[in-house]
């Protein structure tokens, strides 16, 4: 299913970032989410002094929502622009409303992925 970004553009702020700029950093407490409109973003995580490359986010994909989705105190990843990018910013309050209103079973299913992700990212 392709996301129709044109409908979201009227609701959320659009921002542009240059190659090499950081959208958010591991450990930050802000939980705004982003939809990548164009470009590519790399997600990394520092584990015991080593930078681990976790994923590449491409146009149409969502990033930066884990903090809110998994009710974490801080961000799990650092997001760095690998190319010039344009993003739609989804304020943390909007994400929190969506999560709070989600079906409890769906929240359970999403939450179960946290343990799998922690294993993958070598986190206890």
SELOFI-329755 format. One record per residue (C-alpha): residue number from 0; residue in one letter; x, y negated, z negated. Coordinates in steps of 0.5 Angstrom, whole numbers, plus 500, padded with zeros to 3 digits. Each point is the difference from the previous one (the first is absolute). Example, Ala and Ser with C-alpha at 12.3 -4.5 7.8 and 13.67 -1.06 7.14 Angstrom:
BEGIN
<rec pos="0" code="A" X="525" Y="509" Z="484"/>
<rec pos="1" code="S" X="502" Y="493" Z="502"/>
//
This chain:
BEGIN
<rec pos="0" code="X" X="500" Y="500" Z="500"/>
<rec pos="1" code="X" X="503" Y="493" Z="502"/>
<rec pos="2" code="X" X="499" Y="494" Z="495"/>
<rec pos="3" code="X" X="496" Y="494" Z="503"/>
<rec pos="4" code="X" X="505" Y="495" Z="498"/>
<rec pos="5" code="X" X="496" Y="494" Z="503"/>
<rec pos="6" code="X" X="495" Y="501" Z="495"/>
<rec pos="7" code="X" X="505" Y="500" Z="494"/>
<rec pos="8" code="X" X="504" Y="494" Z="503"/>
<rec pos="9" code="X" X="494" Y="495" Z="498"/>
<rec pos="10" code="X" X="500" Y="503" Z="493"/>
<rec pos="11" code="X" X="507" Y="500" Z="498"/>
<rec pos="12" code="X" X="507" Y="496" Z="501"/>
<rec pos="13" code="X" X="504" Y="501" Z="506"/>
<rec pos="14" code="X" X="508" Y="500" Z="499"/>
<rec pos="15" code="X" X="506" Y="500" Z="504"/>
<rec pos="16" code="X" X="507" Y="503" Z="498"/>
<rec pos="17" code="X" X="506" Y="501" Z="503"/>
<rec pos="18" code="X" X="505" Y="506" Z="501"/>
<rec pos="19" code="X" X="503" Y="501" Z="493"/>
<rec pos="20" code="X" X="495" Y="496" Z="496"/>
<rec pos="21" code="X" X="497" Y="504" Z="494"/>
<rec pos="22" code="X" X="493" Y="500" Z="499"/>
<rec pos="23" code="X" X="500" Y="503" Z="493"/>
<rec pos="24" code="X" X="505" Y="503" Z="496"/>
<rec pos="25" code="X" X="500" Y="506" Z="495"/>
<rec pos="26" code="X" X="499" Y="498" Z="493"/>
<rec pos="27" code="X" X="496" Y="494" Z="502"/>
<rec pos="28" code="X" X="493" Y="500" Z="496"/>
<rec pos="29" code="X" X="496" Y="496" Z="506"/>
<rec pos="30" code="X" X="495" Y="506" Z="503"/>
<rec pos="31" code="X" X="498" Y="496" Z="506"/>
<rec pos="32" code="X" X="499" Y="505" Z="506"/>
<rec pos="33" code="X" X="502" Y="499" Z="508"/>
<rec pos="34" code="X" X="498" Y="502" Z="506"/>
<rec pos="35" code="X" X="505" Y="500" Z="505"/>
<rec pos="36" code="X" X="497" Y="496" Z="507"/>
<rec pos="37" code="X" X="507" Y="501" Z="504"/>
<rec pos="38" code="X" X="507" Y="502" Z="499"/>
<rec pos="39" code="X" X="503" Y="505" Z="495"/>
<rec pos="40" code="X" X="502" Y="500" Z="493"/>
<rec pos="41" code="X" X="504" Y="505" Z="496"/>
<rec pos="42" code="X" X="498" Y="503" Z="493"/>
<rec pos="43" code="X" X="506" Y="501" Z="495"/>
<rec pos="44" code="X" X="501" Y="502" Z="493"/>
<rec pos="45" code="X" X="506" Y="500" Z="496"/>
<rec pos="46" code="X" X="501" Y="506" Z="496"/>
<rec pos="47" code="X" X="506" Y="501" Z="495"/>
<rec pos="48" code="X" X="504" Y="495" Z="504"/>
<rec pos="49" code="X" X="498" Y="503" Z="507"/>
<rec pos="50" code="X" X="496" Y="496" Z="505"/>
<rec pos="51" code="X" X="495" Y="506" Z="503"/>
<rec pos="52" code="X" X="497" Y="498" Z="506"/>
<rec pos="53" code="X" X="492" Y="502" Z="499"/>
<rec pos="54" code="X" X="496" Y="498" Z="506"/>
<rec pos="55" code="X" X="500" Y="496" Z="506"/>
<rec pos="56" code="X" X="493" Y="496" Z="501"/>
<rec pos="57" code="X" X="497" Y="498" Z="507"/>
<rec pos="58" code="X" X="495" Y="496" Z="502"/>
<rec pos="59" code="X" X="493" Y="501" Z="498"/>
<rec pos="60" code="X" X="503" Y="504" Z="493"/>
<rec pos="61" code="X" X="499" Y="498" Z="493"/>
<rec pos="62" code="X" X="505" Y="499" Z="495"/>
<rec pos="63" code="X" X="501" Y="497" Z="493"/>
<rec pos="64" code="X" X="494" Y="503" Z="497"/>
<rec pos="65" code="X" X="503" Y="505" Z="496"/>
<rec pos="66" code="X" X="501" Y="496" Z="494"/>
<rec pos="67" code="X" X="492" Y="499" Z="499"/>
<rec pos="68" code="X" X="498" Y="506" Z="503"/>
<rec pos="69" code="X" X="504" Y="504" Z="495"/>
<rec pos="70" code="X" X="499" Y="495" Z="494"/>
<rec pos="71" code="X" X="507" Y="499" Z="500"/>
<rec pos="72" code="X" X="504" Y="494" Z="496"/>
<rec pos="73" code="X" X="504" Y="499" Z="506"/>
<rec pos="74" code="X" X="502" Y="501" Z="507"/>
<rec pos="75" code="X" X="503" Y="506" Z="502"/>
<rec pos="76" code="X" X="503" Y="498" Z="506"/>
<rec pos="77" code="X" X="504" Y="494" Z="504"/>
<rec pos="78" code="X" X="497" Y="498" Z="506"/>
<rec pos="79" code="X" X="505" Y="497" Z="505"/>
<rec pos="80" code="X" X="498" Y="498" Z="507"/>
<rec pos="81" code="X" X="504" Y="504" Z="506"/>
<rec pos="82" code="X" X="498" Y="496" Z="505"/>
<rec pos="83" code="X" X="496" Y="493" Z="500"/>
<rec pos="84" code="X" X="493" Y="502" Z="497"/>
<rec pos="85" code="X" X="493" Y="497" Z="499"/>
<rec pos="86" code="X" X="496" Y="502" Z="494"/>
<rec pos="87" code="X" X="493" Y="499" Z="497"/>
<rec pos="88" code="X" X="501" Y="499" Z="493"/>
<rec pos="89" code="X" X="494" Y="504" Z="495"/>
<rec pos="90" code="X" X="500" Y="496" Z="494"/>
<rec pos="91" code="X" X="501" Y="505" Z="494"/>
<rec pos="92" code="X" X="493" Y="498" Z="497"/>
<rec pos="93" code="X" X="497" Y="502" Z="506"/>
<rec pos="94" code="X" X="504" Y="507" Z="500"/>
<rec pos="95" code="X" X="498" Y="501" Z="493"/>
<rec pos="96" code="X" X="492" Y="499" Z="501"/>
<rec pos="97" code="X" X="501" Y="505" Z="506"/>
<rec pos="98" code="X" X="503" Y="505" Z="495"/>
<rec pos="99" code="X" X="495" Y="499" Z="494"/>
<rec pos="100" code="X" X="494" Y="501" Z="505"/>
<rec pos="101" code="X" X="503" Y="506" Z="503"/>
<rec pos="102" code="X" X="497" Y="507" Z="499"/>
<rec pos="103" code="X" X="503" Y="503" Z="494"/>
<rec pos="104" code="X" X="501" Y="507" Z="503"/>
<rec pos="105" code="X" X="504" Y="496" Z="506"/>
<rec pos="106" code="X" X="504" Y="496" Z="494"/>
<rec pos="107" code="X" X="502" Y="507" Z="498"/>
<rec pos="108" code="X" X="502" Y="502" Z="506"/>
<rec pos="109" code="X" X="504" Y="494" Z="502"/>
<rec pos="110" code="X" X="503" Y="500" Z="493"/>
<rec pos="111" code="X" X="502" Y="508" Z="501"/>
<rec pos="112" code="X" X="505" Y="497" Z="505"/>
<rec pos="113" code="X" X="504" Y="496" Z="495"/>
<rec pos="114" code="X" X="503" Y="507" Z="497"/>
<rec pos="115" code="X" X="502" Y="502" Z="507"/>
<rec pos="116" code="X" X="503" Y="494" Z="502"/>
<rec pos="117" code="X" X="504" Y="499" Z="493"/>
<rec pos="118" code="X" X="503" Y="507" Z="502"/>
<rec pos="119" code="X" X="502" Y="498" Z="507"/>
<rec pos="120" code="X" X="503" Y="494" Z="497"/>
<rec pos="121" code="X" X="504" Y="503" Z="495"/>
<rec pos="122" code="X" X="496" Y="497" Z="494"/>
<rec pos="123" code="X" X="498" Y="503" Z="494"/>
//
